Amino acid sequence: MAIVFGFEKLRSYLIGSHVIVYTDHSAFKHLLSKKDAKPRLVRWILLLREFDYEIKDKKGSENLVADHLSRIICNRKSKSSIHECFSDEQLYVIYPDPWYAGIVNYLAAGRIPEGWTKNDKDRFFHLLKVFVWDDPYLFK
């Protein structure tokens, strides 16, 4: 269920790329070849067919990350159900431009960022001397 949940929530990142899934649950390999399945399994099978993935079986003692996560003791007193919603606030975060964005924009298109003072422009052109733009790479 965790693998299906991960594929479903990260669909936009995983479609079009080859994904290797390491699992210690060897029965997952046989999910797609199951003849008579319950509706939930059928939904999972249909979801998984959209992706290009490979399942590699690893024993639990060798798969240290999964082994550690399965052994975490949860001290919750109440049994809560699994939440189907997944916060997208971290998936779609837009970070500010990197420090070299102004250099690349100037070398590639000849544009200087707006709102700079004369001192900012002088420092920018002094720094610009050591960079070379060879499309699509920036070299120092």
DSSP file (Angstrom, degrees, kcal/mol; ACC not computed):
  #  RESIDUE AA STRUCTURE BP1 BP2  ACC     N-H-->O    O-->H-N    N-H-->O    O-->H-N    TCO  KAPPA ALPHA  PHI   PSI    X-CA   Y-CA   Z-CA
    1    1 A M     >        0   0    0      0, 0.0     4,-2.6     0, 0.0     5,-0.2   0.000 360.0 360.0 360.0 -34.6    0.0    0.0    0.0
    2    2 A A  H  >  +     0   0    0      2,-0.2     4,-2.4     1,-0.2     5,-0.1   0.883 360.0  49.7 -65.9 -37.5    2.9    2.4    0.7
    3    3 A I  H  > S+     0   0    0      2,-0.2     4,-2.5     1,-0.2    -1,-0.2   0.924 112.8  46.1 -67.0 -44.3    4.3    1.9   -2.8
    4    4 A V  H  > S+     0   0    0      2,-0.2     4,-2.5     1,-0.2    -2,-0.2   0.907 112.5  51.5 -64.3 -41.7    0.9    2.5   -4.4
    5    5 A F  H  X S+     0   0    0     -4,-2.6     4,-2.4     2,-0.2     5,-0.2   0.915 110.9  48.4 -60.7 -44.2    0.5    5.6   -2.2
    6    6 A G  H  X S+     0   0    0     -4,-2.4     4,-2.0     1,-0.2    -2,-0.2   0.916 112.1  47.8 -64.0 -43.9    3.9    6.9   -3.2
    7    7 A F  H  < S+     0   0    0     -4,-2.5    -1,-0.2     1,-0.2    -2,-0.2   0.905 113.2  49.3 -62.6 -40.8    3.2    6.4   -6.9
    8    8 A E  H >< S+     0   0    0     -4,-2.5     3,-0.8     1,-0.2    -2,-0.2   0.920 115.6  40.9 -66.3 -44.0   -0.1    8.1   -6.6
    9    9 A K  H 3< S+     0   0    0     -4,-2.4     3,-0.2     1,-0.2    -1,-0.2   0.783 121.1  41.3 -78.5 -26.7    1.0   11.1   -4.7
   10   10 A L  T >X S+     0   0    0     -4,-2.0     4,-1.6    -5,-0.2     3,-1.3   0.072  77.4 124.7-106.6  23.7    4.2   11.6   -6.7
   11   11 A R  H <>  +     0   0    0     -3,-0.8     4,-2.2     1,-0.3     3,-0.3   0.875  68.8  54.9 -50.9 -48.0    2.7   10.9  -10.1
   12   12 A S  H 34 S+     0   0    0      1,-0.2    -1,-0.3    -3,-0.2    -2,-0.1   0.764 112.9  43.3 -64.3 -24.3    3.7   14.1  -11.7
   13   13 A Y  H <4 S+     0   0    0     -3,-1.3    -1,-0.2     1,-0.1    -2,-0.2   0.748 117.6  43.7 -88.6 -26.2    7.4   13.5  -10.9
   14   14 A L  H >< S+     0   0    0     -4,-1.6     3,-1.8    -3,-0.3    38,-0.3   0.700  83.5 102.3 -97.1 -21.8    7.5    9.8  -11.8
   15   15 A I  T 3< S+     0   0    0     -4,-2.2    36,-0.1     1,-0.3     3,-0.1  -0.449  90.1  18.8 -67.7 131.9    5.6    9.7  -15.1
   16   16 A G  T 3  S+     0   0    0      1,-0.3     2,-0.3    -2,-0.2    -1,-0.3   0.395 109.0  91.0  91.2  -2.9    8.0    9.4  -18.0
   17   17 A S  S <  S-     0   0    0     -3,-1.8    35,-0.6    35,-0.0     2,-0.5  -0.916  80.2-110.3-124.8 154.2   11.0    8.2  -15.9
   18   18 A H  E     -a   52   0A   0     -2,-0.3     2,-0.4    -3,-0.1    35,-0.2  -0.691  35.6-163.3 -83.3 127.6   12.2    4.7  -15.0
   19   19 A V  E     -a   53   0A   0     33,-2.4    35,-2.5    -2,-0.5     2,-0.6  -0.936   9.5-155.4-117.1 132.1   11.7    4.0  -11.3
   20   20 A I  E     -a   54   0A   0     -2,-0.4     2,-0.6    33,-0.2    35,-0.2  -0.939  10.8-161.0-107.1 123.2   13.4    1.2   -9.4
   21   21 A V  E     -a   55   0A   0     33,-3.3    35,-3.2    -2,-0.6     2,-0.6  -0.913   1.8-159.7-107.4 119.2   11.4    0.1   -6.3
   22   22 A Y  E     +a   56   0A   0     -2,-0.6     2,-0.3    33,-0.2    35,-0.2  -0.876  24.8 163.5 -96.6 123.9   13.4   -1.8   -3.7
   23   23 A T  E     -a   57   0A   0     33,-2.3    35,-2.7    -2,-0.6    -2,-0.0  -0.975  43.8-150.4-140.7 152.6   11.0   -3.8   -1.4
   24   24 A D  S    S+     0   0    0     -2,-0.3     2,-0.9    33,-0.2    36,-0.2   0.228  81.6  91.7-101.7  11.7   11.2   -6.6    1.1
   25   25 A H    >   -     0   0    0      1,-0.2     3,-1.8    34,-0.1     4,-0.3  -0.800  54.1-179.0-107.6  88.7    7.7   -7.6    0.2
   26   26 A S  G >  S+     0   0    0     -2,-0.9     3,-1.2     1,-0.3     4,-0.4   0.711  73.1  71.3 -66.8 -20.4    8.2  -10.2   -2.6
   27   27 A A  G >  S+     0   0    0      1,-0.2     3,-0.8     2,-0.2    -1,-0.3   0.720  81.7  74.5 -67.4 -19.2    4.5  -10.7   -3.1
   28   28 A F  G X  S+     0   0    0     -3,-1.8     3,-1.2     1,-0.2     4,-0.4   0.822  86.5  62.6 -63.1 -30.5    4.2   -7.3   -4.6
   29   29 A K  G <  S+     0   0    0     -3,-1.2     3,-0.5    -4,-0.3    -1,-0.2   0.843 103.1  49.2 -61.3 -33.2    5.9   -8.6   -7.8
   30   30 A H  G <  S+     0   0    0     -3,-0.8     4,-0.3    -4,-0.4     3,-0.3   0.370  83.4  93.8 -91.6   4.5    3.0  -11.0   -8.3
   31   31 A L  S X  S+     0   0    0     -3,-1.2     3,-1.0    -4,-0.2    -1,-0.2   0.899  84.2  50.8 -63.0 -41.5    0.3   -8.3   -7.9
   32   32 A L  T 3  S+     0   0    0     -3,-0.5    -1,-0.2    -4,-0.4    -2,-0.1   0.748 108.8  51.1 -72.2 -22.7    0.0   -7.6  -11.6
   33   33 A S  T 3  S+     0   0    0     -3,-0.3     2,-0.3    -4,-0.2    -1,-0.2   0.393  78.8 122.7 -95.0   4.6   -0.3  -11.3  -12.5
   34   34 A K    <   -     0   0    0     -3,-1.0     3,-0.2    -4,-0.3    -3,-0.0  -0.502  46.9-160.8 -70.3 128.3   -3.2  -12.0  -10.1
   35   35 A K  S    S+     0   0    0     -2,-0.3     2,-0.7     1,-0.2    -1,-0.1   0.972  76.1  31.9 -77.8 -58.1   -6.2  -13.3  -12.0
   36   36 A D  S    S+     0   0    0      0, 0.0     2,-0.3     0, 0.0    -1,-0.2  -0.900  78.8 166.2-108.5 114.3   -9.1  -12.7   -9.6
   37   37 A A        -     0   0    0     -2,-0.7    -6,-0.0    -3,-0.2     0, 0.0  -0.870  37.2-107.1-127.8 156.6   -8.6   -9.6   -7.4
   38   38 A K     >  -     0   0    0     -2,-0.3     4,-2.1     1,-0.1     3,-0.3  -0.368  43.6-100.5 -75.2 162.0  -10.7   -7.5   -5.2
   39   39 A P  H  > S+     0   0    0      0, 0.0     4,-2.3     0, 0.0     5,-0.2   0.849 121.7  54.5 -55.8 -37.8  -11.7   -4.0   -6.4
   40   40 A R  H  > S+     0   0    0      1,-0.2     4,-2.0     2,-0.2     5,-0.1   0.925 109.5  47.1 -63.8 -43.1   -9.0   -2.2   -4.3
   41   41 A L  H  > S+     0   0    0     -3,-0.3     4,-2.6     1,-0.2    -1,-0.2   0.872 109.5  54.3 -65.9 -36.3   -6.3   -4.4   -5.9
   42   42 A V  H  X S+     0   0    0     -4,-2.1     4,-2.4     2,-0.2    -1,-0.2   0.914 107.9  49.8 -63.2 -42.6   -7.7   -3.8   -9.3
   43   43 A R  H  X S+     0   0    0     -4,-2.3     4,-2.1     2,-0.2    -2,-0.2   0.910 111.3  49.4 -61.4 -41.8   -7.5    0.0   -8.8
   44   44 A W  H  X S+     0   0    0     -4,-2.0     4,-2.5     2,-0.2    -2,-0.2   0.914 110.2  50.4 -63.6 -43.1   -3.9   -0.4   -7.6
   45   45 A I  H  X S+     0   0    0     -4,-2.6     4,-1.5     1,-0.2    -2,-0.2   0.916 110.7  49.1 -62.1 -43.6   -3.0   -2.5  -10.7
   46   46 A L  H  < S+     0   0    0     -4,-2.4     4,-0.4     1,-0.2    -1,-0.2   0.879 111.9  49.2 -64.4 -37.8   -4.5    0.1  -13.0
   47   47 A L  H >< S+     0   0    0     -4,-2.1     3,-1.3     1,-0.2     4,-0.2   0.923 110.5  50.0 -66.1 -43.7   -2.6    2.9  -11.2
   48   48 A L  H >< S+     0   0    0     -4,-2.5     3,-1.3     1,-0.3    -1,-0.2   0.751  97.3  68.5 -70.0 -23.9    0.7    1.0  -11.4
   49   49 A R  T 3< S+     0   0    0     -4,-1.5    -1,-0.3     1,-0.3    -2,-0.2   0.673  88.7  67.1 -69.9 -14.9    0.3    0.3  -15.2
   50   50 A E  T <  S+     0   0    0     -3,-1.3    -1,-0.3    -4,-0.4     2,-0.2   0.691  95.3  70.8 -75.1 -17.6    0.8    4.0  -15.9
   51   51 A F  S <  S-     0   0    0     -3,-1.3     2,-0.8    -4,-0.2   -36,-0.1  -0.650  75.9-131.5-107.5 155.6    4.4    4.0  -14.7
   52   52 A D  E     +a   18   0A   0    -35,-0.6   -33,-2.4   -38,-0.3     2,-0.3  -0.887  53.1 148.5 -99.9 100.6    7.6    2.5  -16.0
   53   53 A Y  E     -a   19   0A   0     -2,-0.8     2,-0.4   -35,-0.2   -33,-0.2  -0.913  38.4-150.9-137.0 160.9    9.0    0.8  -12.9
   54   54 A E  E     -a   20   0A   0    -35,-2.5   -33,-3.3    -2,-0.3     2,-0.6  -0.998  14.9-144.2-131.8 133.8   11.1   -2.2  -11.9
   55   55 A I  E     -a   21   0A   0     -2,-0.4     2,-0.5   -35,-0.2   -33,-0.2  -0.881  14.4-171.6-104.5 123.5   10.6   -4.1   -8.6
   56   56 A K  E     -a   22   0A   0    -35,-3.2   -33,-2.3    -2,-0.6     2,-0.4  -0.961  17.2-138.0-115.0 128.2   13.7   -5.4   -7.0
   57   57 A D  E     +a   23   0A   0     -2,-0.5     2,-0.4   -35,-0.2   -33,-0.2  -0.700  23.8 178.3 -87.9 131.8   13.3   -7.7   -4.0
   58   58 A K        -     0   0    0    -35,-2.7     5,-0.1    -2,-0.4   -32,-0.0  -1.000  32.9-111.8-132.7 132.3   15.7   -7.1   -1.1
   59   59 A K    >>  -     0   0    0     -2,-0.4     4,-2.2     1,-0.1     3,-0.9  -0.278  30.8-115.1 -60.9 150.5   15.6   -9.1    2.2
   60   60 A G  T 34 S+     0   0    0      1,-0.3     7,-0.3   -36,-0.2    -1,-0.1   0.837 115.2  54.7 -58.4 -35.7   14.6   -7.0    5.1
   61   61 A S  T 34 S+     0   0    0      1,-0.2    -1,-0.3     6,-0.1     3,-0.1   0.780 113.0  43.0 -71.5 -25.1   17.9   -7.3    6.8
   62   62 A E  T <4 S+     0   0    0     -3,-0.9     2,-1.6     1,-0.2    -2,-0.2   0.769 101.0  70.9 -87.6 -29.0   19.7   -5.9    3.7
   63   63 A N     X  +     0   0    0     -4,-2.2     4,-2.5     1,-0.2     5,-0.2  -0.630  65.1 174.3 -88.6  80.3   17.1   -3.2    3.1
   64   64 A L  H  > S+     0   0    0     -2,-1.6     4,-2.4     1,-0.2    -1,-0.2   0.825  70.4  53.0 -64.7 -35.6   18.2   -1.1    6.1
   65   65 A V  H  > S+     0   0    0      2,-0.2     4,-2.4     1,-0.2    -1,-0.2   0.964 114.6  40.2 -66.1 -50.8   15.9    1.9    5.4
   66   66 A A  H  > S+     0   0    0      1,-0.2     4,-2.0     2,-0.2    -2,-0.2   0.882 115.1  53.6 -65.2 -37.0   12.8   -0.1    5.1
   67   67 A D  H  X S+     0   0    0     -4,-2.5     4,-0.7    -7,-0.3    -1,-0.2   0.912 110.8  46.3 -63.9 -42.3   13.8   -2.3    8.1
   68   68 A H  H >< S+     0   0    0     -4,-2.4     3,-0.8    -5,-0.2     4,-0.4   0.924 112.2  50.0 -65.5 -44.9   14.4    0.7   10.3
   69   69 A L  H >< S+     0   0    0     -4,-2.4     3,-0.8     1,-0.3    -1,-0.2   0.845 108.3  52.9 -65.6 -32.8   11.1    2.4    9.3
   70   70 A S  H 3< S+     0   0    0     -4,-2.0    -1,-0.3     1,-0.2    -2,-0.2   0.680 108.0  52.2 -76.2 -15.2    9.1   -0.8   10.0
   71   71 A R  T << S+     0   0    0     -3,-0.8     2,-0.2    -4,-0.7    -1,-0.2   0.394  76.1 122.0-101.9   3.1   10.6   -1.0   13.5
   72   72 A I    <   -     0   0    0     -3,-0.8     2,-0.5    -4,-0.4    -3,-0.0  -0.484  61.1-132.6 -67.4 131.1    9.8    2.5   14.7
   73   73 A I        -     0   0    0     -2,-0.2     2,-0.5     2,-0.0    -1,-0.1  -0.756  14.6-152.0 -89.5 126.0    7.6    2.3   17.8
   74   74 A C        -     0   0    0     -2,-0.5    -2,-0.0     1,-0.1    -1,-0.0  -0.869   5.8-162.3-100.6 124.7    4.6    4.6   17.7
   75   75 A N        +     0   0    0     -2,-0.5     2,-0.3     2,-0.0    -1,-0.1   0.017  41.3 136.4 -96.3  27.8    3.4    5.8   21.1
   76   76 A R        -     0   0    0      1,-0.2    -2,-0.1     2,-0.0     4,-0.0  -0.566  41.5-160.3 -76.0 137.2    0.0    6.9   19.9
   77   77 A K  S    S+     0   0    0     -2,-0.3     2,-0.4     2,-0.0    -1,-0.2   0.781  75.1  61.2 -85.5 -28.9   -2.8    5.8   22.2
   78   78 A S  S    S-     0   0    0      1,-0.0     2,-0.8     0, 0.0    -2,-0.0  -0.802  83.3-127.6-102.5 141.9   -5.5    6.2   19.7
   79   79 A K        -     0   0    0     -2,-0.4     2,-0.3    -3,-0.0    -2,-0.0  -0.764  32.4-170.3 -85.2 112.8   -5.7    4.2   16.5
   80   80 A S        -     0   0    0     -2,-0.8     3,-0.1     1,-0.1     2,-0.1  -0.796  19.3-117.9-106.2 149.9   -6.0    6.7   13.6
   81   81 A S        -     0   0    0     -2,-0.3     2,-0.3     1,-0.1    -1,-0.1  -0.323  39.4 -87.3 -79.6 165.6   -6.8    5.8   10.1
   82   82 A I        -     0   0    0     -2,-0.1     2,-0.5     1,-0.1    -1,-0.1  -0.577  42.4-127.3 -74.1 131.3   -4.4    6.6    7.2
   83   83 A H        -     0   0    0     -2,-0.3    -1,-0.1     1,-0.1    -3,-0.0  -0.685  13.7-160.7 -82.8 127.8   -5.0   10.0    5.8
   84   84 A E        +     0   0    0     -2,-0.5     2,-0.2     2,-0.0    -1,-0.1   0.682  67.1  88.8 -80.9 -18.7   -5.6   10.0    2.0
   85   85 A C        -     0   0    0      2,-0.0     2,-0.4     1,-0.0    -2,-0.1  -0.559  60.2-163.1 -83.4 148.0   -4.8   13.7    1.7
   86   86 A F        -     0   0    0     -2,-0.2     2,-0.3   -77,-0.0    -2,-0.0  -0.995  25.1-116.0-132.8 125.2   -1.2   14.7    1.1
   87   87 A S        -     0   0    0     -2,-0.4     3,-0.5     1,-0.2     4,-0.3  -0.433  23.0-169.5 -66.6 122.4    0.0   18.2    1.6
   88   88 A D     >  +     0   0    0     -2,-0.3     4,-2.0     1,-0.2    -1,-0.2   0.429  63.3  98.2 -89.4   0.5    1.2   19.7   -1.7
   89   89 A E  T  4 S+     0   0    0      1,-0.2    -1,-0.2     2,-0.2    -2,-0.0   0.816  90.2  38.1 -64.4 -29.0    2.7   22.8   -0.1
   90   90 A Q  T >4 S+     0   0    0     -3,-0.5     3,-0.7     2,-0.1    -1,-0.2   0.732 111.9  58.2 -90.5 -23.4    6.2   21.2   -0.1
   91   91 A L  T 34 S+     0   0    0     -4,-0.3    -2,-0.2     1,-0.2    -1,-0.1   0.865 113.3  37.1 -72.4 -35.0    5.9   19.6   -3.5
   92   92 A Y  T 3< S+     0   0    0     -4,-2.0    -1,-0.2     2,-0.1     2,-0.2   0.000  81.3 143.1-109.0  29.0    5.1   22.8   -5.4
   93   93 A V    <   -     0   0    0     -3,-0.7     2,-0.7     1,-0.1    -3,-0.1  -0.487  39.8-148.5 -69.9 135.1    7.4   25.2   -3.5
   94   94 A I        -     0   0    0     -2,-0.2    -2,-0.1     0, 0.0    -1,-0.1  -0.930  12.9-153.1-107.2 115.9    8.9   27.8   -5.8
   95   95 A Y        -     0   0    0     -2,-0.7     0, 0.0     1,-0.1     0, 0.0  -0.530  25.3 -98.3 -85.6 153.8   12.3   28.8   -4.6
   96   96 A P        -     0   0    0      0, 0.0    -1,-0.1     0, 0.0     0, 0.0  -0.207  57.8 -73.1 -64.7 163.9   13.8   32.2   -5.3
   97   97 A D        -     0   0    0      1,-0.1     5,-0.0     2,-0.1     0, 0.0  -0.249  56.1-109.0 -56.9 143.1   16.2   32.5   -8.2
   98   98 A P    >   -     0   0    0      0, 0.0     3,-1.7     0, 0.0     4,-0.4  -0.225  33.2-100.1 -69.2 167.3   19.7   31.0   -7.6
   99   99 A W  T 3  S+     0   0    0      1,-0.3     3,-0.3     2,-0.1     4,-0.3   0.750 121.5  51.6 -62.7 -25.3   22.7   33.4   -7.1
  100  100 A Y  T 3> S+     0   0    0      1,-0.2     4,-2.4     2,-0.1    -1,-0.3   0.384  79.6  96.6 -94.5   3.8   23.8   32.8  -10.7
  101  101 A A  H <> S+     0   0    0     -3,-1.7     4,-2.5     1,-0.2     5,-0.2   0.889  83.8  50.5 -62.8 -40.3   20.5   33.6  -12.4
  102  102 A G  H  > S+     0   0    0     -4,-0.4     4,-1.9    -3,-0.3    -1,-0.2   0.883 110.7  49.7 -64.8 -38.2   21.5   37.2  -13.1
  103  103 A I  H  > S+     0   0    0     -4,-0.3     4,-2.7     2,-0.2     5,-0.2   0.934 112.9  45.9 -65.7 -46.6   24.8   36.1  -14.6
  104  104 A V  H  X S+     0   0    0     -4,-2.4     4,-2.6     1,-0.2     5,-0.4   0.913 111.9  51.6 -64.3 -42.8   23.1   33.5  -16.9
  105  105 A N  H  X>S+     0   0    0     -4,-2.5     4,-2.0    -5,-0.2     6,-1.4   0.881 113.5  44.8 -62.4 -37.7   20.4   36.0  -17.9
  106  106 A Y  H  X5S+     0   0    0     -4,-1.9     4,-1.6     4,-0.3    -2,-0.2   0.940 116.7  43.6 -71.8 -46.5   23.0   38.6  -18.9
  107  107 A L  H  <5S+     0   0    0     -4,-2.7    -2,-0.2     1,-0.2    -1,-0.2   0.854 123.1  37.2 -68.9 -34.0   25.3   36.2  -20.7
  108  108 A A  H  <5S+     0   0    0     -4,-2.6    -2,-0.2    -5,-0.2    -3,-0.2   0.869 139.0   9.1 -85.8 -38.4   22.5   34.4  -22.6
  109  109 A A  H  <5S-     0   0    0     -4,-2.0    -3,-0.2    -5,-0.4    -2,-0.2   0.479  92.8-116.8-124.9  -5.5   20.1   37.3  -23.3
  110  110 A G     << +     0   0    0     -4,-1.6     2,-0.4    -5,-0.5    -4,-0.3   0.746  64.6 143.7  75.6  22.6   21.9   40.5  -22.4
  111  111 A R        -     0   0    0     -6,-1.4    -1,-0.2    -9,-0.1    -2,-0.2  -0.825  37.0-157.4-102.8 134.4   19.4   41.4  -19.6
  112  112 A I        -     0   0    0     -2,-0.4    -9,-0.1    -6,-0.1     4,-0.1  -0.897  34.6-102.4-103.2 135.7   20.4   43.1  -16.3
  113  113 A P    >   -     0   0    0      0, 0.0     3,-0.6     0, 0.0     2,-0.1  -0.268  41.6-114.5 -57.0 142.4   18.1   42.6  -13.4
  114  114 A E  T 3  S+     0   0    0      1,-0.2    -3,-0.0    -3,-0.0     0, 0.0  -0.402  90.8  36.6 -77.5 153.9   15.9   45.7  -12.7
  115  115 A G  T 3  S+     0   0    0      1,-0.3     2,-0.3    -2,-0.1    -1,-0.2   0.568  77.9 141.4  86.0  10.2   16.2   47.8   -9.6
  116  116 A W    <   -     0   0    0     -3,-0.6    -1,-0.3     1,-0.1     2,-0.1  -0.614  45.0-132.6 -86.3 145.3   19.9   47.5   -9.2
  117  117 A T     >  -     0   0    0     -2,-0.3     4,-2.2     1,-0.1     5,-0.2  -0.331  31.9 -99.9 -82.4 173.0   22.0   50.5   -8.0
  118  118 A K  H  > S+     0   0    0      1,-0.2     4,-2.5     2,-0.2     5,-0.2   0.884 125.5  53.6 -62.6 -37.9   25.2   51.6   -9.7
  119  119 A N  H  > S+     0   0    0      2,-0.2     4,-2.3     1,-0.2    -1,-0.2   0.902 107.9  49.9 -63.9 -41.3   27.2   49.8   -7.0
  120  120 A D  H  > S+     0   0    0      1,-0.2     4,-2.2     2,-0.2    -2,-0.2   0.909 111.9  48.2 -62.5 -42.2   25.3   46.6   -7.6
  121  121 A K  H  X S+     0   0    0     -4,-2.2     4,-2.6     2,-0.2     5,-0.2   0.902 110.6  50.7 -66.8 -40.6   25.9   46.8  -11.3
  122  122 A D  H  X S+     0   0    0     -4,-2.5     4,-1.8     1,-0.2    -2,-0.2   0.925 112.7  46.2 -62.2 -44.1   29.6   47.6  -10.8
  123  123 A R  H  X S+     0   0    0     -4,-2.3     4,-2.1     2,-0.2    -1,-0.2   0.884 112.1  52.7 -64.1 -38.5   30.0   44.5   -8.6
  124  124 A F  H  X S+     0   0    0     -4,-2.2     4,-2.0     1,-0.2    -2,-0.2   0.934 110.3  45.7 -63.0 -48.1   28.0   42.4  -11.1
  125  125 A F  H  X S+     0   0    0     -4,-2.6     4,-0.6     1,-0.2    -1,-0.2   0.810 111.4  53.2 -69.5 -28.7   30.2   43.3  -14.0
  126  126 A H  H >< S+     0   0    0     -4,-1.8     3,-0.6    -5,-0.2     4,-0.2   0.907 113.2  43.4 -67.8 -41.7   33.4   42.7  -11.9
  127  127 A L  H >< S+     0   0    0     -4,-2.1     3,-1.2     1,-0.2    -2,-0.2   0.809 104.3  66.4 -70.6 -30.7   32.1   39.3  -11.0
  128  128 A L  H >< S+     0   0    0     -4,-2.0     3,-1.5     1,-0.2    -1,-0.2   0.710  82.1  77.2 -65.9 -22.9   31.0   38.6  -14.6
  129  129 A K  T << S+     0   0    0     -4,-0.6    -1,-0.2    -3,-0.6    -2,-0.1   0.759  93.1  50.3 -61.8 -26.2   34.6   38.6  -15.9
  130  130 A V  T <  S+     0   0    0     -3,-1.2     2,-0.3    -4,-0.2    -1,-0.3   0.447  97.2  84.2 -95.1   0.6   35.3   35.1  -14.6
  131  131 A F    <   -     0   0    0     -3,-1.5     2,-0.4    -4,-0.2     9,-0.2  -0.816  52.9-168.7-109.7 145.6   32.2   33.4  -16.1
  132  132 A V  E     -B  139   0B   0      7,-2.9     7,-3.2    -2,-0.3     2,-0.7  -0.998  13.5-145.4-130.0 133.0   31.6   32.0  -19.6
  133  133 A W  E     +B  138   0B   0     -2,-0.4     2,-0.6     5,-0.2     5,-0.2  -0.884  20.5 172.5-101.9 114.2   28.3   31.0  -21.0
  134  134 A D  E >   -B  137   0B   0      3,-2.8     3,-3.6    -2,-0.7    -2,-0.0  -0.898  56.1 -82.0-119.4  97.5   28.5   28.0  -23.3
  135  135 A D  T 3  S+     0   0    0     -2,-0.6     3,-0.1     1,-0.4    -2,-0.0  -0.068 114.5   7.1 -46.4 122.9   24.8   27.1  -24.0
  136  136 A P  T 3  S+     0   0    0      0, 0.0    -1,-0.4     0, 0.0     2,-0.3  -0.839 123.3  68.9-103.5  24.2   23.4   25.5  -21.9
  137  137 A Y  E <   -B  134   0B   0     -3,-3.6    -3,-2.8   -33,-0.0     2,-0.5  -0.801  59.7-147.1-113.1 148.9   26.3   25.5  -19.3
  138  138 A L  E     -B  133   0B   0     -2,-0.3     2,-0.4    -5,-0.2    -5,-0.2  -0.955  21.3-168.2-109.7 123.2   27.8   28.3  -17.2
  139  139 A F  E      B  132   0B   0     -7,-3.2    -7,-2.9    -2,-0.5    -2,-0.0  -0.865 360.0 360.0-113.9 146.4   31.5   27.9  -16.6
  140  140 A K              0   0    0     -2,-0.4    -1,-0.1    -9,-0.2    -7,-0.1   0.359 360.0 360.0-107.7 360.0   33.7   29.8  -14.1
